[in-house]
Amino acid sequence: MRRAELLKVVVFCPHFQRPVSAARNLTIDRLVSCDEADACRDRNPQAEGTDPAKIFPCGCPVYPSLAK
């Protein structure tokens, strides 16, 4: 299996209010990882209603499906 090419890019993080380094998968043209995800992640997310708990802040460009 061939690995996808990753390109380092800079994106604006709404949580830190500054640019952060992330990786873009060129095969699917999508952001796939962020260098500061561990510092940004909520360690104890509270689930609201029946929706699964979200662990990243609202507006996260790298993990939008996991953002509050």
Backbone torsions as a table, in degrees:
resi	resn	phi	psi	omega
1	MET	NA	137.8	178.9
2	ARG	-91.6	136.0	179.7
3	ARG	-80.9	147.5	179.0
4	ALA	-74.1	147.4	176.9
5	GLU	-78.6	134.0	178.0
6	LEU	-112.9	138.0	179.2
7	LEU	-116.3	129.2	176.3
8	LYS	-76.3	130.0	179.1
9	VAL	-133.5	167.0	175.8
10	VAL	-113.0	128.6	178.6
11	VAL	-126.4	156.0	177.8
12	PHE	-83.0	126.9	178.8
13	CYS	-97.2	118.6	-180.0
14	PRO	-69.6	-21.8	179.1
15	HIS	-74.9	-50.3	-179.2
16	PHE	-86.2	-11.2	-178.6
17	GLN	57.3	42.6	178.4
18	ARG	-160.8	165.8	177.2
19	PRO	-70.5	143.1	175.5
20	VAL	-133.6	157.4	179.7
21	SER	-85.3	136.3	179.6
22	ALA	-140.4	172.3	178.4
23	ALA	-116.1	137.0	176.6
24	ARG	-112.0	127.3	176.1
25	ASN	-80.8	116.6	-176.1
26	LEU	-72.6	-24.5	-179.8
27	THR	-67.7	-44.1	-178.3
28	ILE	-104.4	-1.3	-180.0
29	ASP	51.4	56.2	-179.2
30	ARG	-146.2	148.7	174.0
31	LEU	-69.6	134.2	-175.1
32	VAL	-123.3	-18.0	177.5
33	SER	-156.9	158.5	-179.3
34	CYS	-131.9	136.2	-178.4
35	ASP	-66.1	-20.9	-176.7
36	GLU	-111.9	20.6	-177.2
37	ALA	-61.0	-37.3	-179.1
38	ASP	-64.6	-38.1	179.8
39	ALA	-74.5	-24.7	-175.5
40	CYS	-88.8	-28.0	-173.3
41	ARG	-66.0	135.9	175.3
42	ASP	-78.6	118.6	-176.5
43	ARG	-73.7	-25.4	-178.9
44	ASN	-130.8	68.9	-178.4
45	PRO	-68.5	141.6	177.5
46	GLN	-100.4	122.5	177.9
47	ALA	-72.3	134.1	179.1
48	GLU	-104.7	114.3	-179.9
49	GLY	68.6	-133.6	-179.0
50	THR	-97.4	-5.5	178.5
51	ASP	-71.8	146.6	175.8
52	PRO	-66.1	152.3	-178.9
53	ALA	-64.1	140.1	178.2
54	LYS	-100.9	139.8	-172.4
55	ILE	-113.6	-3.0	177.8
56	PHE	-121.5	154.4	-178.8
57	PRO	-66.6	156.1	179.8
58	CYS	-56.6	137.6	177.4
59	GLY	86.1	7.2	-179.2
60	CYS	-60.5	120.5	-177.7
61	PRO	-76.1	-20.3	-175.9
62	VAL	-91.0	-41.2	-177.4
63	TYR	-122.9	61.8	-175.0
64	PRO	-63.4	-32.1	-179.0
65	SER	-74.2	-16.2	179.4
66	LEU	-103.9	4.1	-176.8
67	ALA	-88.2	145.8	-179.9
68	LYS	-67.2	NA	NA
